[in-house]
Amino acid sequence: MSVRHALLGLLAQKPRHGYELRVAFEAVVGGDENWDVKPAQIYTTLDRLQEAGLVTRLSDLGQGDEPSRRVYALTRPGRENLHAWFAAAVETQHQRDEFFVKLMVALFSGEGNPERILQTQRNHIYQEMHSLTALRDSYDLRQELAQILLMDKAIMHLEADLRWMDITEMRIEAIKGQAFPEPEIRPRGRPKKTQKAE
């Protein structure tokens, strides 16, 4: 998820200062244990959004003895950018999977035990599923449905990972029999000049 677009969406609701945006973001994602965004990232993102003309900084507001805070509001281009994000599909990152790379390197290098790697990961996924299920079940269905939906999505992804691992385990021997994909090595530098025929 794009943090910048999440901030635009939160500012579409009402003008907010940086700390308020961070707290609202954590509420949307179900807490910092699901997605920990640092204050520095919030303020850096706000600065970039302001430079791009997507948000504007209102006058600093301070209450009582509190120091003044920079309050931001969404601009018309910011709202258009947010709507464009809503209208576009989200790219998945399933092809950039560290576990898949680890397993393939173990297979092709001969240095790792693929079966043990699969079992270690499977055990980890079961523990993660147990934790997420307990967390999901602790939420109040009447007030925290958004967090329950997020946990359901995460659990379903883990279930899909387990199914993929079962299929992969059945195909390990076939993969071992295949040649490692060797890249084509291209010469470096500029191509040699050919002499013109006289």
Backbone as JSON Lines, residues from 0, in Angstrom:
{"i":0,"aa":"M","n":[0.85,-1.18,0.0],"ca":[0.0,0.0,0.0],"c":[0.88,1.23,0.0]}
{"i":1,"aa":"S","n":[0.44,2.22,-0.71],"ca":[1.16,3.48,-0.78],"c":[0.81,4.32,0.44]}
{"i":2,"aa":"V","n":[1.81,4.61,1.26],"ca":[1.59,5.45,2.44],"c":[1.14,6.84,1.99]}
{"i":3,"aa":"R","n":[1.72,7.32,0.89],"ca":[1.34,8.66,0.42],"c":[-0.14,8.74,0.08]}
{"i":4,"aa":"H","n":[-0.67,7.7,-0.56],"ca":[-2.08,7.72,-0.91],"c":[-2.97,7.54,0.33]}
{"i":5,"aa":"A","n":[-2.5,6.76,1.27],"ca":[-3.25,6.63,2.52],"c":[-3.35,7.99,3.21]}
{"i":6,"aa":"L","n":[-2.25,8.74,3.21],"ca":[-2.27,10.06,3.84],"c":[-3.21,10.99,3.09]}
{"i":7,"aa":"L","n":[-3.21,10.92,1.76],"ca":[-4.15,11.74,0.98],"c":[-5.59,11.4,1.36]}
{"i":8,"aa":"G","n":[-5.88,10.11,1.51],"ca":[-7.23,9.69,1.87],"c":[-7.62,10.16,3.25]}
{"i":9,"aa":"L","n":[-6.68,10.12,4.18],"ca":[-6.98,10.6,5.54],"c":[-7.17,12.11,5.57]}
{"i":10,"aa":"L","n":[-6.44,12.82,4.71],"ca":[-6.62,14.27,4.62],"c":[-7.9,14.64,3.88]}
{"i":11,"aa":"A","n":[-8.4,13.72,3.04],"ca":[-9.68,13.97,2.37],"c":[-10.81,13.99,3.39]}
{"i":12,"aa":"Q","n":[-10.62,13.25,4.48],"ca":[-11.64,13.23,5.53],"c":[-11.68,14.56,6.26]}
{"i":13,"aa":"K","n":[-10.47,15.09,6.61],"ca":[-10.38,16.39,7.27],"c":[-8.91,16.78,7.37]}
{"i":14,"aa":"P","n":[-8.6,18.07,7.51],"ca":[-7.2,18.49,7.71],"c":[-6.65,17.88,9.01]}
{"i":15,"aa":"R","n":[-5.38,17.51,8.97],"ca":[-4.77,16.86,10.14],"c":[-3.3,17.27,10.25]}
{"i":16,"aa":"H","n":[-2.74,17.14,11.45],"ca":[-1.31,17.33,11.64],"c":[-0.62,15.96,11.58]}
{"i":17,"aa":"G","n":[0.7,15.97,11.51],"ca":[1.47,14.75,11.29],"c":[1.21,13.64,12.3]}
{"i":18,"aa":"Y","n":[1.2,13.99,13.59],"ca":[0.98,12.97,14.61],"c":[-0.41,12.35,14.45]}
{"i":19,"aa":"E","n":[-1.39,13.19,14.18],"ca":[-2.76,12.71,14.0],"c":[-2.85,11.78,12.79]}
{"i":20,"aa":"L","n":[-2.12,12.11,11.73],"ca":[-2.1,11.25,10.54],"c":[-1.49,9.88,10.86]}
{"i":21,"aa":"R","n":[-0.43,9.89,11.65],"ca":[0.22,8.63,12.01],"c":[-0.74,7.75,12.82]}
{"i":22,"aa":"V","n":[-1.41,8.34,13.79],"ca":[-2.36,7.59,14.64],"c":[-3.53,7.08,13.79]}
{"i":23,"aa":"A","n":[-4.02,7.91,12.88],"ca":[-5.14,7.5,12.01],"c":[-4.7,6.38,11.07]}
{"i":24,"aa":"F","n":[-3.47,6.46,10.54],"ca":[-2.94,5.4,9.67],"c":[-2.88,4.08,10.42]}
{"i":25,"aa":"E","n":[-2.35,4.11,11.64],"ca":[-2.25,2.89,12.45],"c":[-3.64,2.31,12.73]}
{"i":26,"aa":"A","n":[-4.63,3.18,12.93],"ca":[-6.0,2.7,13.16],"c":[-6.53,1.98,11.93]}
{"i":27,"aa":"V","n":[-6.22,2.52,10.74],"ca":[-6.69,1.91,9.49],"c":[-6.07,0.53,9.3]}
{"i":28,"aa":"V","n":[-4.77,0.39,9.58],"ca":[-4.09,-0.88,9.32],"c":[-4.16,-1.84,10.5]}
{"i":29,"aa":"G","n":[-4.85,-1.47,11.56],"ca":[-5.02,-2.38,12.69],"c":[-3.89,-2.36,13.68]}
{"i":30,"aa":"G","n":[-3.13,-1.26,13.75],"ca":[-2.07,-1.13,14.75],"c":[-0.69,-1.22,14.13]}
{"i":31,"aa":"D","n":[0.3,-0.74,14.91],"ca":[1.67,-0.71,14.38],"c":[2.28,-2.1,14.28]}
{"i":32,"aa":"E","n":[1.65,-3.11,14.9],"ca":[2.18,-4.47,14.74],"c":[1.91,-4.99,13.32]}
{"i":33,"aa":"N","n":[0.93,-4.42,12.64],"ca":[0.63,-4.8,11.25],"c":[1.44,-3.97,10.27]}
{"i":34,"aa":"W","n":[1.58,-2.7,10.55],"ca":[2.33,-1.8,9.65],"c":[2.84,-0.65,10.48]}
{"i":35,"aa":"D","n":[4.12,-0.69,10.79],"ca":[4.73,0.34,11.63],"c":[5.29,1.44,10.73]}
{"i":36,"aa":"V","n":[4.66,2.58,10.78],"ca":[5.15,3.72,10.0],"c":[5.76,4.72,10.99]}
{"i":37,"aa":"K","n":[7.0,5.09,10.75],"ca":[7.73,5.98,11.66],"c":[7.3,7.43,11.44]}
{"i":38,"aa":"P","n":[7.37,8.25,12.5],"ca":[7.01,9.67,12.36],"c":[7.81,10.36,11.25]}
{"i":39,"aa":"A","n":[9.1,10.03,11.14],"ca":[9.93,10.65,10.11],"c":[9.39,10.36,8.71]}
{"i":40,"aa":"Q","n":[8.88,9.15,8.5],"ca":[8.32,8.8,7.19],"c":[7.06,9.63,6.91]}
{"i":41,"aa":"I","n":[6.24,9.83,7.92],"ca":[5.04,10.65,7.75],"c":[5.42,12.06,7.32]}
{"i":42,"aa":"Y","n":[6.36,12.67,8.03],"ca":[6.72,14.06,7.74],"c":[7.46,14.19,6.41]}
{"i":43,"aa":"T","n":[8.3,13.23,6.09],"ca":[8.98,13.25,4.79],"c":[7.97,13.13,3.66]}
{"i":44,"aa":"T","n":[7.0,12.23,3.84],"ca":[5.96,12.05,2.82],"c":[5.12,13.31,2.68]}
{"i":45,"aa":"L","n":[4.78,13.94,3.79],"ca":[4.01,15.19,3.74],"c":[4.78,16.29,3.01]}
{"i":46,"aa":"D","n":[6.08,16.38,3.26],"ca":[6.9,17.38,2.57],"c":[6.87,17.14,1.06]}
{"i":47,"aa":"R","n":[6.99,15.88,0.65],"ca":[6.96,15.55,-0.78],"c":[5.59,15.83,-1.39]}
{"i":48,"aa":"L","n":[4.55,15.51,-0.64],"ca":[3.2,15.79,-1.14],"c":[2.98,17.28,-1.3]}
{"i":49,"aa":"Q","n":[3.53,18.06,-0.36],"ca":[3.39,19.52,-0.44],"c":[4.17,20.05,-1.64]}
{"i":50,"aa":"E","n":[5.4,19.55,-1.85],"ca":[6.2,19.97,-3.0],"c":[5.48,19.65,-4.32]}
{"i":51,"aa":"A","n":[4.76,18.54,-4.35],"ca":[4.04,18.13,-5.57],"c":[2.71,18.86,-5.72]}
{"i":52,"aa":"G","n":[2.34,19.67,-4.72],"ca":[1.09,20.42,-4.8],"c":[-0.14,19.59,-4.47]}
{"i":53,"aa":"L","n":[0.05,18.42,-3.85],"ca":[-1.07,17.55,-3.53],"c":[-1.68,17.85,-2.17]}
{"i":54,"aa":"V","n":[-0.9,18.48,-1.3],"ca":[-1.42,18.95,0.0],"c":[-0.91,20.37,0.21]}
{"i":55,"aa":"T","n":[-1.58,21.07,1.08],"ca":[-1.14,22.41,1.44],"c":[-1.02,22.49,2.95]}
{"i":56,"aa":"R","n":[-0.1,23.31,3.4],"ca":[0.1,23.47,4.83],"c":[-0.7,24.67,5.31]}
{"i":57,"aa":"L","n":[-1.55,24.42,6.29],"ca":[-2.35,25.49,6.88],"c":[-1.54,26.16,7.97]}
{"i":58,"aa":"S","n":[-2.09,27.19,8.57],"ca":[-1.39,27.87,9.66],"c":[-1.19,26.91,10.82]}
{"i":59,"aa":"D","n":[-0.06,27.05,11.5],"ca":[0.25,26.19,12.64],"c":[-0.77,26.43,13.74]}
{"i":60,"aa":"L","n":[-1.22,25.32,14.32],"ca":[-2.2,25.43,15.39],"c":[-1.62,24.88,16.69]}
{"i":61,"aa":"G","n":[-1.8,25.59,17.75],"ca":[-1.39,25.12,19.07],"c":[-2.52,25.35,20.04]}
{"i":62,"aa":"Q","n":[-2.69,24.41,20.97],"ca":[-3.78,24.54,21.94],"c":[-3.19,24.71,23.33]}
{"i":63,"aa":"G","n":[-3.53,25.81,23.99],"ca":[-3.04,26.04,25.35],"c":[-1.53,26.12,25.38]}
{"i":64,"aa":"D","n":[-0.92,25.27,26.21],"ca":[0.54,25.25,26.35],"c":[1.21,24.37,25.3]}
{"i":65,"aa":"E","n":[0.42,23.69,24.46],"ca":[1.0,22.8,23.46],"c":[1.74,23.6,22.39]}
{"i":66,"aa":"P","n":[2.84,23.03,21.89],"ca":[3.54,23.72,20.79],"c":[2.68,23.7,19.53]}
{"i":67,"aa":"S","n":[2.95,24.64,18.63],"ca":[2.18,24.69,17.39],"c":[2.5,23.45,16.54]}
{"i":68,"aa":"R","n":[1.52,23.05,15.73],"ca":[1.68,21.88,14.87],"c":[1.34,22.26,13.44]}
{"i":69,"aa":"R","n":[2.06,21.64,12.53],"ca":[1.79,21.88,11.12],"c":[0.57,21.07,10.7]}
{"i":70,"aa":"V","n":[-0.46,21.75,10.27],"ca":[-1.69,21.1,9.85],"c":[-1.74,21.11,8.32]}
{"i":71,"aa":"Y","n":[-2.1,19.97,7.74],"ca":[-2.13,19.82,6.29],"c":[-3.55,19.57,5.81]}
{"i":72,"aa":"A","n":[-3.82,20.04,4.6],"ca":[-5.14,19.82,3.98],"c":[-4.91,19.35,2.55]}
{"i":73,"aa":"L","n":[-5.89,18.63,2.03],"ca":[-5.83,18.11,0.67],"c":[-6.14,19.21,-0.33]}
{"i":74,"aa":"T","n":[-5.41,19.25,-1.43],"ca":[-5.68,20.21,-2.51],"c":[-6.52,19.5,-3.58]}
{"i":75,"aa":"R","n":[-6.98,20.29,-4.55],"ca":[-7.75,19.7,-5.67],"c":[-6.91,18.67,-6.44]}
{"i":76,"aa":"P","n":[-5.64,19.0,-6.79],"ca":[-4.82,17.98,-7.46],"c":[-4.59,16.74,-6.56]}
{"i":77,"aa":"G","n":[-4.51,16.96,-5.26],"ca":[-4.36,15.84,-4.33],"c":[-5.57,14.92,-4.37]}
{"i":78,"aa":"R","n":[-6.76,15.52,-4.42],"ca":[-8.0,14.74,-4.49],"c":[-8.06,13.98,-5.82]}
{"i":79,"aa":"E","n":[-7.63,14.62,-6.92],"ca":[-7.61,13.95,-8.22],"c":[-6.63,12.77,-8.21]}
{"i":80,"aa":"N","n":[-5.47,12.98,-7.57],"ca":[-4.48,11.91,-7.46],"c":[-5.03,10.75,-6.64]}
{"i":81,"aa":"L","n":[-5.72,11.07,-5.57],"ca":[-6.33,10.04,-4.72],"c":[-7.37,9.24,-5.52]}
{"i":82,"aa":"H","n":[-8.2,9.92,-6.29],"ca":[-9.23,9.24,-7.09],"c":[-8.6,8.37,-8.18]}
{"i":83,"aa":"A","n":[-7.47,8.82,-8.74],"ca":[-6.76,8.01,-9.73],"c":[-6.23,6.73,-9.08]}
{"i":84,"aa":"W","n":[-5.77,6.84,-7.83],"ca":[-5.29,5.66,-7.1],"c":[-6.44,4.69,-6.85]}
{"i":85,"aa":"F","n":[-7.6,5.22,-6.46],"ca":[-8.76,4.37,-6.24],"c":[-9.17,3.64,-7.52]}
{"i":86,"aa":"A","n":[-9.02,4.3,-8.67],"ca":[-9.46,3.73,-9.94],"c":[-8.48,2.7,-10.51]}
{"i":87,"aa":"A","n":[-7.24,2.69,-10.02],"ca":[-6.21,1.8,-10.56],"c":[-6.11,0.51,-9.74]}
{"i":88,"aa":"A","n":[-5.72,-0.57,-10.41],"ca":[-5.46,-1.83,-9.71],"c":[-4.14,-1.71,-8.95]}
{"i":89,"aa":"V","n":[-3.94,-2.57,-7.95],"ca":[-2.72,-2.58,-7.16],"c":[-1.83,-3.71,-7.65]}
{"i":90,"aa":"E","n":[-0.57,-3.41,-7.92],"ca":[0.37,-4.44,-8.35],"c":[0.69,-5.35,-7.16]}
{"i":91,"aa":"T","n":[0.67,-6.65,-7.41],"ca":[1.06,-7.59,-6.37],"c":[2.57,-7.79,-6.41]}
{"i":92,"aa":"Q","n":[3.12,-8.23,-5.3],"ca":[4.56,-8.43,-5.19],"c":[4.91,-9.91,-5.03]}
{"i":93,"aa":"H","n":[4.03,-10.8,-5.51],"ca":[4.26,-12.22,-5.28],"c":[5.5,-12.75,-5.98]}
{"i":94,"aa":"Q","n":[5.93,-12.1,-7.07],"ca":[7.11,-12.59,-7.77],"c":[8.4,-12.26,-7.03]}
{"i":95,"aa":"R","n":[8.35,-11.29,-6.13],"ca":[9.53,-10.93,-5.33],"c":[9.39,-11.58,-3.96]}
{"i":96,"aa":"D","n":[9.64,-12.84,-3.89],"ca":[9.39,-13.61,-2.68],"c":[10.72,-14.18,-2.17]}
{"i":97,"aa":"E","n":[11.16,-13.72,-1.0],"ca":[12.44,-14.16,-0.47],"c":[12.48,-15.67,-0.23]}
{"i":98,"aa":"F","n":[11.38,-16.23,0.25],"ca":[11.37,-17.67,0.5],"c":[11.57,-18.45,-0.79]}
{"i":99,"aa":"F","n":[10.9,-18.04,-1.87],"ca":[11.06,-18.72,-3.16],"c":[12.52,-18.67,-3.61]}
{"i":100,"aa":"V","n":[13.14,-17.5,-3.49],"ca":[14.55,-17.36,-3.89],"c":[15.42,-18.27,-3.04]}
{"i":101,"aa":"K","n":[15.18,-18.31,-1.74],"ca":[15.97,-19.17,-0.85],"c":[15.86,-20.64,-1.27]}
{"i":102,"aa":"L","n":[14.64,-21.08,-1.55],"ca":[14.41,-22.47,-1.93],"c":[15.1,-22.81,-3.25]}
{"i":103,"aa":"M","n":[14.99,-21.91,-4.25],"ca":[15.61,-22.17,-5.55],"c":[17.13,-22.17,-5.45]}
{"i":104,"aa":"V","n":[17.7,-21.25,-4.67],"ca":[19.15,-21.22,-4.5],"c":[19.62,-22.49,-3.79]}
{"i":105,"aa":"A","n":[18.85,-22.95,-2.82],"ca":[19.19,-24.21,-2.13],"c":[19.19,-25.38,-3.12]}
{"i":106,"aa":"L","n":[18.18,-25.42,-3.98],"ca":[18.09,-26.5,-4.96],"c":[19.24,-26.48,-5.95]}
{"i":107,"aa":"F","n":[19.53,-25.31,-6.5],"ca":[20.52,-25.24,-7.57],"c":[21.95,-25.19,-7.06]}
{"i":108,"aa":"S","n":[22.16,-24.73,-5.83],"ca":[23.53,-24.67,-5.3],"c":[23.94,-25.99,-4.66]}
{"i":109,"aa":"G","n":[22.96,-26.76,-4.2],"ca":[23.27,-28.01,-3.5],"c":[23.76,-27.78,-2.07]}
{"i":110,"aa":"E","n":[23.71,-26.53,-1.61],"ca":[24.22,-26.2,-0.27],"c":[23.15,-26.28,0.82]}
{"i":111,"aa":"G","n":[21.89,-26.25,0.44],"ca":[20.82,-26.28,1.43],"c":[19.97,-27.52,1.26]}
{"i":112,"aa":"N","n":[19.21,-27.85,2.28],"ca":[18.31,-29.0,2.23],"c":[16.91,-28.48,1.95]}
{"i":113,"aa":"P","n":[16.42,-28.62,0.7],"ca":[15.11,-28.05,0.35],"c":[13.97,-28.57,1.22]}
{"i":114,"aa":"E","n":[13.99,-29.86,1.55],"ca":[12.92,-30.42,2.37],"c":[12.9,-29.77,3.76]}
{"i":115,"aa":"R","n":[14.08,-29.57,4.33],"ca":[14.16,-28.95,5.65],"c":[13.75,-27.48,5.58]}
{"i":116,"aa":"I","n":[14.15,-26.81,4.52],"ca":[13.78,-25.41,4.34],"c":[12.26,-25.28,4.25]}
{"i":117,"aa":"L","n":[11.62,-26.17,3.49],"ca":[10.16,-26.16,3.38],"c":[9.51,-26.41,4.74]}
{"i":118,"aa":"Q","n":[10.04,-27.38,5.49],"ca":[9.44,-27.71,6.79],"c":[9.6,-26.56,7.79]}
{"i":119,"aa":"T","n":[10.77,-25.93,7.78],"ca":[10.99,-24.79,8.67],"c":[10.01,-23.66,8.37]}
{"i":120,"aa":"Q","n":[9.82,-23.38,7.07],"ca":[8.9,-22.33,6.68],"c":[7.46,-22.71,7.01]}
{"i":121,"aa":"R","n":[7.11,-23.98,6.8],"ca":[5.76,-24.44,7.1],"c":[5.47,-24.26,8.59]}
{"i":122,"aa":"N","n":[6.41,-24.63,9.44],"ca":[6.23,-24.45,10.89],"c":[6.04,-22.98,11.24]}
{"i":123,"aa":"H","n":[6.82,-22.12,10.6],"ca":[6.71,-20.68,10.84],"c":[5.32,-20.17,10.43]}
{"i":124,"aa":"I","n":[4.83,-20.64,9.29],"ca":[3.52,-20.2,8.81],"c":[2.41,-20.65,9.77]}
{"i":125,"aa":"Y","n":[2.51,-21.89,10.26],"ca":[1.5,-22.35,11.22],"c":[1.49,-21.49,12.48]}
{"i":126,"aa":"Q","n":[2.68,-21.12,12.97],"ca":[2.75,-20.25,14.15],"c":[2.15,-18.88,13.85]}
{"i":127,"aa":"E","n":[2.46,-18.35,12.66],"ca":[1.92,-17.05,12.26],"c":[0.4,-17.1,12.13]}
{"i":128,"aa":"M","n":[-0.11,-18.19,11.55],"ca":[-1.56,-18.35,11.42],"c":[-2.24,-18.41,12.78]}
{"i":129,"aa":"H","n":[-1.61,-19.12,13.71],"ca":[-2.16,-19.23,15.07],"c":[-2.23,-17.84,15.72]}
{"i":130,"aa":"S","n":[-1.15,-17.06,15.58],"ca":[-1.12,-15.72,16.18],"c":[-2.16,-14.81,15.54]}
{"i":131,"aa":"L","n":[-2.26,-14.85,14.2],"ca":[-3.22,-13.99,13.51],"c":[-4.66,-14.38,13.83]}
{"i":132,"aa":"T","n":[-4.91,-15.69,13.95],"ca":[-6.26,-16.15,14.28],"c":[-6.65,-15.69,15.68]}
{"i":133,"aa":"A","n":[-5.71,-15.8,16.63],"ca":[-5.98,-15.34,18.0],"c":[-6.24,-13.84,18.01]}
{"i":134,"aa":"L","n":[-5.45,-13.09,17.23],"ca":[-5.64,-11.64,17.16],"c":[-7.0,-11.31,16.54]}
{"i":135,"aa":"R","n":[-7.32,-11.98,15.43],"ca":[-8.61,-11.74,14.77],"c":[-9.76,-12.03,15.72]}
{"i":136,"aa":"D","n":[-9.67,-13.12,16.47],"ca":[-10.75,-13.5,17.37],"c":[-10.88,-12.57,18.58]}
{"i":137,"aa":"S","n":[-9.83,-11.76,18.83],"ca":[-9.89,-10.83,19.97],"c":[-10.62,-9.53,19.61]}
{"i":138,"aa":"Y","n":[-10.82,-9.28,18.3],"ca":[-11.5,-8.06,17.88],"c":[-13.01,-8.16,18.08]}
{"i":139,"aa":"D","n":[-13.61,-7.01,18.32],"ca":[-15.06,-6.92,18.51],"c":[-15.72,-6.77,17.14]}
{"i":140,"aa":"L","n":[-16.56,-7.74,16.76],"ca":[-17.2,-7.76,15.45],"c":[-18.04,-6.51,15.2]}
{"i":141,"aa":"R","n":[-18.59,-5.91,16.25],"ca":[-19.45,-4.73,16.08],"c":[-18.68,-3.43,15.89]}
{"i":142,"aa":"Q","n":[-17.4,-3.41,16.31],"ca":[-16.65,-2.16,16.25],"c":[-15.34,-2.25,15.48]}
{"i":143,"aa":"E","n":[-14.85,-3.46,15.23],"ca":[-13.52,-3.62,14.62],"c":[-13.56,-4.56,13.41]}
{"i":144,"aa":"L","n":[-14.61,-4.44,12.63],"ca":[-14.77,-5.33,11.47],"c":[-13.65,-5.13,10.45]}
{"i":145,"aa":"A","n":[-13.17,-3.89,10.28],"ca":[-12.09,-3.63,9.32],"c":[-10.84,-4.43,9.69]}
{"i":146,"aa":"Q","n":[-10.5,-4.47,10.98],"ca":[-9.33,-5.23,11.42],"c":[-9.55,-6.73,11.24]}
{"i":147,"aa":"I","n":[-10.77,-7.2,11.46],"ca":[-11.1,-8.62,11.25],"c":[-10.91,-8.98,9.78]}
{"i":148,"aa":"L","n":[-11.37,-8.11,8.87],"ca":[-11.21,-8.36,7.44],"c":[-9.73,-8.41,7.05]}
{"i":149,"aa":"L","n":[-8.92,-7.52,7.64],"ca":[-7.49,-7.53,7.36],"c":[-6.84,-8.83,7.82]}
{"i":150,"aa":"M","n":[-7.2,-9.3,9.02],"ca":[-6.65,-10.55,9.53],"c":[-7.1,-11.73,8.67]}
{"i":151,"aa":"D","n":[-8.37,-11.73,8.23],"ca":[-8.86,-12.79,7.34],"c":[-8.03,-12.84,6.06]}
{"i":152,"aa":"K","n":[-7.74,-11.68,5.49],"ca":[-6.95,-11.62,4.26],"c":[-5.56,-12.19,4.5]}
{"i":153,"aa":"A","n":[-4.92,-11.8,5.6],"ca":[-3.57,-12.29,5.91],"c":[-3.58,-13.8,6.11]}
{"i":154,"aa":"I","n":[-4.58,-14.32,6.81],"ca":[-4.68,-15.76,7.07],"c":[-4.88,-16.52,5.76]}
{"i":155,"aa":"M","n":[-5.71,-15.98,4.87],"ca":[-5.94,-16.65,3.59],"c":[-4.68,-16.68,2.73]}
{"i":156,"aa":"H","n":[-3.87,-15.62,2.8],"ca":[-2.58,-15.63,2.08],"c":[-1.67,-16.73,2.64]}
{"i":157,"aa":"L","n":[-1.65,-16.88,3.94],"ca":[-0.83,-17.93,4.55],"c":[-1.34,-19.32,4.16]}
{"i":158,"aa":"E","n":[-2.66,-19.49,4.11],"ca":[-3.22,-20.78,3.67],"c":[-2.81,-21.09,2.23]}
{"i":159,"aa":"A","n":[-2.8,-20.05,1.38],"ca":[-2.36,-20.24,-0.01],"c":[-0.88,-20.6,-0.06]}
{"i":160,"aa":"D","n":[-0.06,-19.99,0.8],"ca":[1.36,-20.35,0.87],"c":[1.54,-21.81,1.24]}
{"i":161,"aa":"L","n":[0.74,-22.29,2.19],"ca":[0.84,-23.7,2.59],"c":[0.46,-24.63,1.44]}
{"i":162,"aa":"R","n":[-0.58,-24.29,0.7],"ca":[-0.97,-25.12,-0.46],"c":[0.14,-25.14,-1.51]}
{"i":163,"aa":"W","n":[0.74,-23.96,-1.76],"ca":[1.84,-23.88,-2.72],"c":[3.01,-24.75,-2.26]}
{"i":164,"aa":"M","n":[3.3,-24.72,-0.97],"ca":[4.4,-25.53,-0.44],"c":[4.13,-27.02,-0.6]}
{"i":165,"aa":"D","n":[2.89,-27.45,-0.43],"ca":[2.54,-28.86,-0.64],"c":[2.8,-29.27,-2.08]}
{"i":166,"aa":"I","n":[2.38,-28.42,-3.03],"ca":[2.59,-28.71,-4.45],"c":[4.09,-28.74,-4.76]}
{"i":167,"aa":"T","n":[4.82,-27.77,-4.23],"ca":[6.26,-27.69,-4.48],"c":[6.98,-28.91,-3.94]}
{"i":168,"aa":"E","n":[6.59,-29.36,-2.76],"ca":[7.22,-30.53,-2.14],"c":[7.06,-31.77,-3.02]}
{"i":169,"aa":"M","n":[5.9,-31.88,-3.68],"ca":[5.68,-33.03,-4.56],"c":[6.52,-32.93,-5.84]}
{"i":170,"aa":"R","n":[6.97,-31.74,-6.17],"ca":[7.73,-31.54,-7.42],"c":[9.22,-31.33,-7.2]}
{"i":171,"aa":"I","n":[9.69,-31.45,-5.98],"ca":[11.09,-31.19,-5.66],"c":[12.03,-32.04,-6.51]}
{"i":172,"aa":"E","n":[11.76,-33.34,-6.58],"ca":[12.66,-34.22,-7.33],"c":[12.71,-33.84,-8.8]}
{"i":173,"aa":"A","n":[11.59,-33.47,-9.37],"ca":[11.57,-33.05,-10.78],"c":[12.38,-31.78,-10.98]}
{"i":174,"aa":"I","n":[12.28,-30.85,-10.02],"ca":[13.05,-29.61,-10.13],"c":[14.54,-29.9,-10.03]}
{"i":175,"aa":"K","n":[14.91,-30.82,-9.13],"ca":[16.33,-31.18,-8.97],"c":[16.92,-31.7,-10.27]}
{"i":176,"aa":"G","n":[16.1,-32.34,-11.08],"ca":[16.58,-32.91,-12.34],"c":[16.74,-31.9,-13.46]}
{"i":177,"aa":"Q","n":[16.3,-30.68,-13.23],"ca":[16.39,-29.67,-14.28],"c":[17.69,-28.88,-14.16]}
{"i":178,"aa":"A","n":[18.15,-28.4,-15.32],"ca":[19.39,-27.61,-15.34],"c":[19.14,-26.23,-14.76]}
{"i":179,"aa":"F","n":[20.17,-25.71,-14.13],"ca":[20.08,-24.35,-13.58],"c":[20.01,-23.37,-14.75]}
{"i":180,"aa":"P","n":[19.1,-22.39,-14.69],"ca":[19.0,-21.44,-15.81],"c":[20.23,-20.54,-15.86]}
{"i":181,"aa":"E","n":[21.04,-20.71,-16.89],"ca":[22.25,-19.91,-17.05],"c":[21.94,-18.66,-17.87]}
{"i":182,"aa":"P","n":[22.33,-17.5,-17.38],"ca":[22.07,-16.28,-18.15],"c":[23.01,-16.17,-19.33]}
{"i":183,"aa":"E","n":[22.58,-15.47,-20.35],"ca":[23.44,-15.2,-21.5],"c":[24.39,-14.09,-21.12]}
{"i":184,"aa":"I","n":[25.67,-14.34,-21.22],"ca":[26.67,-13.34,-20.88],"c":[26.97,-12.5,-22.12]}
{"i":185,"aa":"R","n":[26.7,-11.23,-22.02],"ca":[26.95,-10.33,-23.14],"c":[28.27,-9.61,-22.94]}
{"i":186,"aa":"P","n":[28.98,-9.34,-24.03],"ca":[30.25,-8.61,-23.88],"c":[29.99,-7.2,-23.35]}
{"i":187,"aa":"R","n":[30.92,-6.74,-22.53],"ca":[30.79,-5.41,-21.95],"c":[31.49,-4.39,-22.83]}
{"i":188,"aa":"G","n":[31.1,-3.15,-22.69],"ca":[31.75,-2.06,-23.42],"c":[31.1,-1.81,-24.76]}
{"i":189,"aa":"R","n":[31.73,-0.95,-25.5],"ca":[31.21,-0.59,-26.82],"c":[31.56,-1.66,-27.84]}
{"i":190,"aa":"P","n":[30.7,-1.81,-28.83],"ca":[31.03,-2.77,-29.89],"c":[32.26,-2.29,-30.66]}
{"i":191,"aa":"K","n":[33.03,-3.25,-31.13],"ca":[34.22,-2.9,-31.9],"c":[33.84,-2.26,-33.22]}
{"i":192,"aa":"K","n":[34.63,-1.27,-33.62],"ca":[34.39,-0.61,-34.89],"c":[34.84,-1.53,-36.02]}
{"i":193,"aa":"T","n":[34.03,-1.59,-37.02],"ca":[34.42,-2.38,-38.19],"c":[35.07,-1.47,-39.21]}
{"i":194,"aa":"Q","n":[36.1,-1.99,-39.85],"ca":[36.81,-1.18,-40.85],"c":[35.97,-1.09,-42.12]}
{"i":195,"aa":"K","n":[35.92,0.12,-42.67],"ca":[35.17,0.31,-43.91],"c":[35.96,-0.27,-45.07]}
{"i":196,"aa":"A","n":[35.26,-0.88,-45.97],"ca":[35.92,-1.44,-47.15],"c":[36.37,-0.3,-48.04]}
{"i":197,"aa":"E","n":[37.61,-0.42,-48.58],"ca":[38.15,0.64,-49.43],"c":[37.85,0.35,-50.88]}
